[in-house]
Each structure stands twice: as C-alpha cells, then as structure tokens.
Amino acid sequence: MEPDWIEIAASHGRSFIGYAARPAQQGAPGIVLLHDVFGIDEHVKALARRYAEEGYLVVVPDLYWRLVAADAADAAGAPDAGRDSGGPGGRDDAGGGGGGGRGRGIAPATARDYERRLDVELAIDDINATFEALRNEAAHAGKVGVLGYGLGGKLAFLAAARTDVDCAVAYSGPGFESYLREARAVRCPLALHVGRRDDSQPPKSRHQIASAFEYQQGVVVYTYGSSERFNVPGPGYDHNAASLAYSRSLALLKKTMGPMFAIERVWKRHAYHKYVTRDFDALMDTMVSDPYFNDVPTMTGGVGRESLERFYSEHFINSMPADAQMLPVSRTVGVDRLVDEFVMCCTHDLEMHWMLPGVAPTGRYFEVAMLAVVRFRGERIDSVHAYWDQASVLVQIGMLDPAGLPVTGVESARRVLDFTRGNGTLMPGLSGGGLDRPA
C-alpha cells in the first residue's frame, strides 16, 4: 500500500493534485477526504492511510490550489501560474505536493487567509472533479464517499447536498451553520460530528445544526464534550472522542459502501494461537505492526510491536496453566470492534505473570468472568483491553479474606455462566432471587 500523488483534471483545461492512499486489494470503494484549514499536512495524510487500511482507495484533493496559483501569478507579475506553482497547493521541485510543499501544513495566518478567500462554489467543482478522478483509478470499484474535517467538513456536507456522492461524514467547524438552509437537500446518508466545547461555534450555532437535521432520515448528528479539533493532535485533542467518532464514521462508510472484514474469524485465530497452539509468530501475525494490549486490572501488556512481542513471549505464552479453559458467554461483533465475554477456569499451578504478577503458584483452582474489548484496523487486531474481577481471583487463591468486604469468590463467575445458580447477594436485605426470572 504505497501512497502517492495523482493529477486531477479541473475545468478549463487546468489540473491540480491530490494525495492518494491505496488499499492492499484491488476493486475497492473510494473516499474523497477533505482537509481542514491547514491543508494536506501529515495528520491528514496519516488519516488517508488509516482509511486505506480499512479497504478504501482514498484521495485528498488540494482545495487551495487555485489560491496558490493566483498568489504565485501575482508574485511573478504574470498570468495564472497553473498547477506547478509549488507551495501549499502545488508540487515542489522535489516531487512532493499539497499542504505546504511536501505535506508540512500551512502557517496559521496563511491558513486563515486561504479559508477566507476560498470560493466554495469552485471548491465543490473541484470535489466533483476528484470524484471522477477517483472513479477512473484502476484500484476503484463500487461507491464513493466523502469525509471532511473543519473547513473540509463544511464542504463534505455541501457535497452531500449538491452531488451524487453515496455517503458523507462531516466534522463541523467555523461557518458550518451558514449553509444549513441546504440541510433538507442532503441526498445520501450523512454522519455529522459536533464538538460541544467549541469556541468557534457558540451554543446557538450548535443548536441550529442539531435542529436543521432533526427528524431527517439518513442523517445522524453526534455531539462530543470536546473542542472542534478534538480529532487533531494538539491542545484540543481528545483521544476517546476521536476514537469514538472514527468508529461511528467507519460504521456509516462500511454500511453504505463496504468492505466488511471477517473480524470475528481473525479474533478466533488469534485466540487459537494464544491458548492452544501457543505459536508466537502466528499470534503476532493477527495484529497490526504497532499493536497495543492492556490487561486493565494489572496494567500488564505492551504498547508497540517490540514491547508486545516481549510481553507475549516472556510473560504470557508460557504463563498459562495447562488446564486453562475459556467458557464462552457472549460475543458482540461491530464494524471495527468485538467484545468477547467468557469465564476462565484454571489451576494456579505456575506463575501467571500477566494476571498475578509476583505471586508464587498456590495450586488453587479458580474461575473468573472476563471481558475482552478488541479493536481492529482493517483485517488485523489493533488493540485489546482485557478486564476481570481481580478480587474474585484473590479470594479463590486464598490471598484475600472476603469477610466484611464487598467481594465474592467463585460465585460471581458461576452466576455469569448460569443466572439461576446461587442466590447469594452482597446487598443487605436483598435476596439473590431478585435476579431470577419469574416462572
């Protein structure tokens, strides 16, 4: 998957460039990704590559190319300098392009000037031209979506209202509310992300946005307690909001255009090599190149491939009791996440570094309910968060006396496996029968 630059035919025999990120497979649906006020910088290029990993052919058009060409022409005292002007909207001598020469971004003062001067009507023409260029790419097949941030979010919304694009995702920014009169003209599924703590959009504007799309079929507005640039590394970045918004965006894109990956099959293969074959190389092959794993109760795991490889090889693969069993309870499969609920049963006959670090084997048998939240990037595992009731484990191996404490032992795991088993409860005056279904 090698990203590169493509030439896009514009009106009147002119052309401009776009950054392209290509998926591993041929015949992929497409995304036109619209940059924010700072142009095609490294953050936008990274986003393009991330969506390419999800199976999309992604093109980021340079929305500022006309302004850069005009500025270059004015500086040279000549007619329109065309697409070879260099700078934020052109290709420099080294063969880079867009977003400040080779994707370095645009200075804040220049960015504000470009945003103010951008002709929205011509920008929509350029977005339409990018749709056509993407459809003509050999790697493309199927539908085309548009996704934009800030300035690009406003244009993505307008593309949903004015073009034949198949779906749209918009992260709102300044000036978005000025175009709400076109809300009823949206012709495709649209996901709109709005930050509630946004100084550039007062509460009145955010209310106007929500009201404009209320009850409109196919349009969903998501709000976050973050600033407008919650998805951009910097002072306003909010990892959790950005991650949630990404999953919501991906859900709309995949529901409308595909592709859908068999993530449950990948998780099954991962678990098989982790617990059965204990094949370290096969296990790591199910994960991305920079994975993340966190056993939440003990904070064991690893961030990055080198760290995680060391954790699995030195502290996990050979720290699993031979009689360990994973009894399935439930599994929920989403677009880019999977939640696995199960009960682990085993005898603590060896040192379990990942679950009971520093604790010598007790020879005690225990059962514990566990939960794994697995995030995928394309067809590989990106991260895993594992949760379990550590107090229950400590009670069962004899390291914690439950007397007078709001903790339980094996009963909690057995209630998960069968809610009719056991009627005990830790709440005074409430019998466990309160969980039983009526006859």
N, C-alpha and C positions, 0 to 999 in steps of 0.2 A: 504494500500500500504506500506508494510514493506520491506525496503531494507535489503539485507543480502549478504553473500558471497557464491560463488559456486566454485566447483572444476572443472577444465578444463583439459581434457586428452591431453597430449603433445606426442611428438614422443619418441620412445624407452622406453615405459612403464612409463614415468615420468608424472608429472602433476603440474599445477600451479593454482593460484586462481584468481578470478575476482569478482569485486563488482557488485551486481545486484540490480537494482531498478525496482520494478514491478508495472504495471498499476492496476487500480481498476478492470478492466474487464479481463476475460479470452479470449483467442483467439486473441492476439494482434500481430501486426508486430513487428520486432525486430530492435534494433540499437546496433551495437558494437561501443562504444565510446572509442577513443584512447587518453590517457592522454598526456600532454606535458612533457617537460624535467623534471618537478618536481614530476612526478609520480602521484599516486592516492591520491591527497590531498583533503581537504574539499571542495575546489572550484569545482573540477571535480565531486565529489560525489553529490554536490548540482545540478550541471548540469544534472547528470544522473536522479536525482529525478524530475527535471523540465520536462525532456522529457518523463518520465514515466507518469506525469500528462497529457501529450498530447496524451496518449494512447499507448505508446510503452513499450515493455519489453527491458530494457537497461542493457547491460553487459559491464563493464570496465575491460579489461584484464590487468594484471600486466605485462607490457612489459619488466621489469627489472629483472624478477625472475631468469633468468639464471645467470646474473651478480652477484646478491646477493648470490645465491647458490655457485658460484665459489669463491667469496670472503670469504664466511663462511668456505668453504673447505680449502682454503689457510690458513686462520687464525687458523684453527684447525689442520692443517697438515695432513688432511685426505682426502679420495676420496670425490666426489661430495656429498654435504650435503643435496641435494634434496629440496623438497618444504617446509620443516619445518624449514627453516633457520631463520625465523623472519626477522626483519628489513624492508627495503623499499619494498622488493619483496616477503616477506613470511608472515606467520601467527605467531603472537607472543603468549606467554603463556596465555594471557587474551582472546584469541579468536578473536582478531581484524584481520587486514590484509592489505597488499598493502600500497604503498605510505608512508612508514616510520612507521611501526608498526601498528597503527590504523588510517591511513589516515592523519598523521600530515604533510606530504610532505617531501621532501628531501632537505638537505642543498645545497646551490648553488654550492659549489665546488664539492660535490659528484654528483650532477645532471649533471654538465658539463662532469665529468669523465664518467658517465654512457652513456651519449649521444655519446661521442666519441667512446666508446667501443662497443656500441650496434651493433650486427650483423643484418643488415637489412633483409637478406635472412631468418634467423631464426625467426625474428620478424614477417615476412609475414606468415611463417608457423604457428606461434602462433595465429595470427589473423584468419587464416583459421580454426584452431582448435576451436577458440572462436565462429566462425560462426556455426560450427557443434554443439557445446555445447548449444548455444542459441536455435538452431532449435529443440534440444531434450528436451527443457524445456516444461513442460505441459502448461504453460501460452502462449506459442508462437503459432501463426498461420499466414501463409502468407509469406510475403517477409522479407528480411533482408537488412538494410542499414548500412553504416559505416560513422562515423563522427570523425574528429580528429583535434587537436589544436597543432600548432608549430611542434614539433617532430611527434606527432600523425597525424598532417595534412599531412605531407610528406608521412607517411605510409598509410593514407586513400587514397591519390592519387594513390599510388602504388597498393593498393588493388583494386582500380577501374580498373587498367590496367592489373592486373595479376590474379584476382579471378572472381568468378561468383556472386559477390555481386550485388544487384539490383539497388543501387544508392549510391552516396558518396558525402560528404561535407568535404572540407578541408580548414582549416585556415593556411595559409602558414607561414613558419618560416625559420630559417637559413638552408642552404643546399638544399632547395627545387629545385632550378634551376639545381642542379647537375643531376637530374633524368628526365629532360624534354625530353630526347630522347624517353621516353616511352609515351609521351603525345598522340600520334596517336593510341596507343594500348588501350586507355580507352574504356571500353566495356559497360558503363552504364551512366545514367545522372549524371553529376558532377557539383557542385557549389563550386567555389573557391573564398575565401576571402583574399584580399591582402591589408595590410596597406601601404600607400604611405610614411609615415614618419617612416621608419623602418631602424635604423642604421645597423642592421644585414643584410639587403638586400639593396645594393646600387641601384640607379635608373636603371643602366644597367641590373641588375638581374630582377627587376620588369618588365622591358620592355621585357626581354626574356620570362618571364612567360606569359605575355599577347600575345606575338607573337606566342608562341608554341600552344596556343589553339584557335587562330584566325580562324574563319570560321568553327570550328569543331562542328558538330551538337550534341546537347545534353549537351554541356559544356558552362557554363557561368562564366565569371570572374568579380567579384565585387571588386572595389577599394575604400579605405577609407582614409581620410586625418588624419590618426592616426598611432600610432606605432603598431608593430606586436602583442603586448599583450593588444590590445585595449579592449578585452573582459574579461580580468582578473583583479580583484580588485587590485589596486596598483597605482604606479606613472603614468603608461601609460594608465590607464583605461579611456574609452570614452563611457559614458552611451548611448548616442544617436547612435553611430556607433554600439555598441554591440547589442542594441535593434533592429536596422535595419537588422543587419547580422543574428540575431536569426530568425526574421520573414522570411527572404529570405531562410534560411536553412530549416525552417519548411515548407515553401511552396513547396520546392523540395521533401522533405520527404513525405508529405501528398499527393502530386500529384502522386508520384510513388507508395506509399505503403498504403495510408490511415493512420489512420481513419479520416474521415471528420465528425466534430461535427456540430450539428444544432445550430450554434451560434446566428443566427437571431431569432430563437424561444426563446432562453434564453433572448435576449435583449427585445423582446416583453413582456415576462413575467415580467421582471424587470420594464419596463415602466408601465405595467398594475398595479402592486402593488405600484409603486411610485405615480402615478397620479389618479388612480381610486379607488382601494380598500384601499390604504394607510395603508396596512398591513406591519408593520415594520419588523416582523420576516420573512415573506415570501419574502420581498425585500432583506434582508441580505442573505437569503438562495441562491440567484442567484449569490453571489460573493464568491471569494476565502477567505481564512482565514486571509489574510493580504492585503486587497484591498487598493486602492488609488483613490481619487476623487479630481478633481481640477476645480472649476469654475474660468476660467482664468481671466476674467475682474475684478473680486472682490477678487480673491485668497481665496475664501472660499472652504470648503470641509474638507477632513481629510486624514491622512496617517496612515494606520493600522486599524484593525477592531474596537478597542475601540474608537479611535478618530472619525472614520466614523460613528459608531453607534450613538455617541453623536451628531454629526452634523445632521444626518438624523432625529433623534428623537426630538431634541430640536430646530433645525433651518430650517428644510426643510419640513418634512411631514405636519406640521401644519402651514406652511408659504406659502401655495399655494392657491390663490384665488379660490373660489367655481366655478366661471365661466370660469376658465382657459381651453383653448383648444390648442391642438397641431395639426397643419395642416401639413401633410406630404408633402415634396417636392421631396426628392430623398433619396435613400439608396444604399450604396455600401458595398458589403459583400466580405471580403477576407478570408484568411485561419485563421488568428488569430486576425483580426481587422474588425471593422464595423464602417462606417461613416454614420451618420444619419443627414439629413438636413431637417429642419422643421421651421414653423413660429408659435410662441407662441402668443396667444391673451388672454388678461385678463384685469380685472379692479383692479387697485391698491387700494383695499379696506381693506387691512390688511398689517401688517408689514412683508415685504418679506426679511428676514434676509440674505438669500443667494444671492439675486440679488441686493437689495437696502438696505444694512445694515445701520442701524441708521436713516433711512428715515421714517418719520411718514406717514401713509396712506394719499394719496392725493385724492382718489376717481376718479382718471383719468383712462380712458381706453387706452391701448396701444397695439401695435403689433410689434413684433421684430423677425427678422430672427435669427435662432440659428443653431449651429452645435455641434454634439457630436461625438468625436472620442473614440471608445470603444475598449479596448484591452482585449483579452480573454486568459485564461490559462486553456487549456482543455475545459471543458463544463461549466466553470464559468467565471464571469467577473473579470478581474484582475485590470483594471484601466479605468477611464473615464476622458477625458478632454472636458469641455463644453465651447463654445465660443459664444458670441453675441455682437451686436453693442450697447455698453452701452450709447454712446452719443445719439443714436436714442431714447432710453428709456427715458433719462433725458429730452430731448426736449419734448416728448409726455406727461410727467407728470408735465411739467412746471417748471423744475429746471434748464434748460439751454436755453438761448436765442440763436437761430441759426443765427441770423443776423450777417453777416460778418464772420461767421465761416464755415469751410468746413464740415458741418454735415447736416444730414437730419432727418426728423421725420418718420411718418408712411409710407411715400412714399417708403422707401428702402425695407420694408417688403413686401409691395404690389407689387413692381416690381419683387421680388423673386417669388411670387405666380403666377404672370402673367406679362411677359415681355412687353406686349403691353399696360399695364396700365400706364398712366402718361408719359410725355415727358420731364420732368424737368431734369436738369443736373447741377452740380456744376462747370463744366468746362466752362469758358468764351468762347464764340464763337462756342461752340459745342452743337447742339440740341440733346435732348434725342432720337430723331428719329434715331440716329446713331446705336442704339441697335435693331431697328426694322428690321425684315427680309424683303427682297424685295418681292413685290407682285408676 
